Amino acid sequence: MEDGLYRETRPPLELVAHVACVWYRRIGAVESARPVRILPDGCMDLMWGSRGGLLVAGPDRTAQVSRMAVGTTFVGLRFRPGAAPPLLGVPASELVDGRPEAAALWGRAASELSARLGDAGMPGGVAALLQDAVRRRLADAPAPDPAVQHVAAAVRRRPSIRVDQLAEELGLGERQLHRRCCAALGYGPKTFAGIVRFRRFLGLASGTDARPLALAARLAGYADQPHLSREVRRLAGLSPTELLAELAG
């Protein structure tokens, strides 16, 4: 049997400001034989699973590890940092590390959408229904918090930026900025920056153009090797070497 598949596509132009990508995943035989590790990425997802229905993936602080049956499929929309709470109607802080059913947040509208998703068949049809649902929610949803959007952009440029610098740039107190980030991102700016730095390290240390471990750590913004090891183990539950080996298959 062919093993698992994961792919991403760009969302329609009118959703680009809120949705980072549309994604599809099928669990293969190799994946089903071991725990599947979902790593923190600073984002939230609206996703349809062939065995779980319509779910919201809250912002993760650590890796989510579970076993999935071969052939299980998912289609999802990955929201940009801070973009999901206005559409979902709840603060991100209430969804941290959670996978609630969308019906718990949207009620009857989510139940009706779930029924249509179950009849949609191909992943393209599921993705189209999810995107239509987000379009309808956008019509009445408030805009994402501009202060948090500033934080997300600044941290992507420089994950080592200090919280007091961010607060000063925005003219806010650090506690006020922390509260607003928790509502929009699920956690404060320091935690978000750590996740961004972690994902940058993974991009540098894995794949066909992988840098040596020490160089990838330095380029990602880690102070030294112990700093890298502590953060990767906290976020992924494995050492850097173990995690990279797992990602390599």
N, C-alpha and C positions, 0 to 999 in steps of 0.2 A: 504494500500500500504506500502511495506517495505520502511523504511526511508533511508536517504542518506548513502553513502559509500565513504570512503577514504582509499586508500592503497598505499604503496610504495614497490618497488622492487629494487634490485641492478642492476646497468647497466652492460653491457658486460665488460669483463676485459679490453679490449682495450680502453674503454671510461672512466674508473674509475678515471683517473687523472683529467678529466674535468667535468664529470657529477656525481653529488652526488647521485641521485636516479631517477628512472622512477616512475611516480605517476599517479594514476587514481582517479577521483572523480565523483560521481553522486549525484546530488542535490535531496534530498528527500522531502517528504511532509512537515515535520516540518521546515526544512531549508527554503523552498520556502515561508513559511508564515511569515518570518521575514528577516531583513537584514542579509546578509552573510558578515562576517568580516574576511578579509584576513590580517594577521598580518605581519609586517616587519620581514625578516629573514636574510638580508644581501646577498641574492642570486638573480639570474635572472633565468627566465624560458622560454623555447620554448614550446608552448602548442597549442593543437588543441581543439577547443570547438565545440560542436554540433550545437551551435547557433551563434558562433562568428568567426569561421574559424581559420586560423593559425595566432597566435599572439605571440608577445614577451612581457613578463612581466618584466618591468624594475625594478631596485632596489627601494624599497619603503622606504620612510622616516616616514610615518605614515600608519595607517590601511586604507585599501581600503574597503569601505562599499558599497554594492549594493544589489539589489534584483535579484534573479534568479528563473526561472520557474522550477517547479518540472520536473524531468527527464533530465534536462540539464547535459551533461557529458563533461568531460575534460580528456585529456591524455597529460602528459607533461614530459619534461626532466628538472630537476632542476640542474643548473650548480653550480659548486663550486665557492666560492667568487673569483672574478677576472678572471674567465676562459671564460666567455661569450663574452666580447668585441672583442677579436681577431677573434672569429668565426663569430660574427655578422658584423664586419667591421665598427663599430661606437663606440665612447667612451661611457662608462656607464653613464657619466654625462648628455648625451643627452636623456637618457631614464628614468631618475628618475621619479618615480610615474606614469609612462606611460604604456600603453598597445597598442602599435602600431601594425598594421598588418605587418606580416613578409615581405610582398611584398614591403613595403616602404623601407626595408633595403636590401633585396636580389633581388628585381625586378622579372624578368621573372622566375627565378629558383624557387622562393617561390610560384608564381602563379601555376606553373606546379605541385609542390609538393602538394599544396592545393587541386588540382583536384584529385590527387591520394589518398589523405587522405579522401576525401569525398566518395570515392568508397571502402575504406578499410574495413568498417564494424566493426568488433570486435576490442576492445581496443588493443589486442595484435598485430594486423595488423597495427594499427595506430602507436603504439610504435616502431615497427620495421622500419617503414618508417622514423620516426623522427630520429632514431638512425643512419640509413643509410645516411641521409642528413648531420648529424653532422660528421660522418666519412669522407665524401667527403670534407667537409669544413676544417677538420683538416689537410688534405694533404697539403694545401697551407697556412694555418694560422700561424702567428708567435706564439711563446710560450708566455704564460702569463708572466706578469712583475714579475721577481723574487723578487724584493723588496716588492711588494704588497703581494706575496705569503708568504714572511717572516712575514709581518704584520698580515696577517690572522691567521697564525699558532700561533704567539706570543699572539695575542688577545684571541684566543680560550683557550690558557693555562691560561691567566691572563687578564681578561677583564678590570681590573683597571690599567693596565700598562699605563704610561704617554707617550704622543706623543714625548717629547724630548728624552725619553729613546729609543724609537723605532728608531728615527732619528739617535741617536748616535750609536746604534748597526749597522746601515746600512751605516754609514759614509755619510749621506745626511743632508742637511738643512731641517728644518721643513716645509718651504714653498714648497720646491721641493718634499718632501714626500707627502705633502697634494695634490699637483697637480697630482702626479702619482696615488695616491689612488682615487682621483675623477675620473680619466680616467678609472680606472679598476673596482672600486667598486661603483661609483656614488656619493660618499661623502668622506670626510676626515676620517682619522683613529679614531678620537674621536667619531664621529657619529657611525662609524662601531662598535666600542667597546661598545657603549651604546646599540646597537641592540643585540649584542652577549650576553651582560649581561642580557638584557630583556628576551631573549629566554632561557637562563640558569635558570632564575627565574621561568619561566613558567614550565620548566621541573621538577623543584624541588617542586613547589607548586600545581601541578595538577596531576591527575592520581591516581592509586591505592596506590602508595607509597608517597603520598603528605606530605610534611613537613608543620608544622605550618607557618603561613605567615611571622612572624618575623624571624624565623630560615631560611626559604627559602631566604628571602631578604639578610640576612647576608652572607649566603653561596654563593649567586650569586654575591656578591661584592658591594651591596648598602651600603652607609655610615650610613643611618638611615631610619626610616619609611617615613619621609617627602621626602627624596630623591627618595625612591621607588615610592611613590604616584605621584610625579611630572613626573618622567620618564615614568611610565606606562600610565598615562593619556595623555602625549604627543605622545607616540607611538601607543597607542591603542584607545584613545578617551574615556576610561572608567577608573574608579578607579580600583585598584587591586582586591578588593572584587567583584565588578561588573563583571570584566573580567573573573575571575575564575568561577563565577556562570554561566556566559554565556557559557564558554567552557565545563562546566559540563552538559550542556543541560537543 
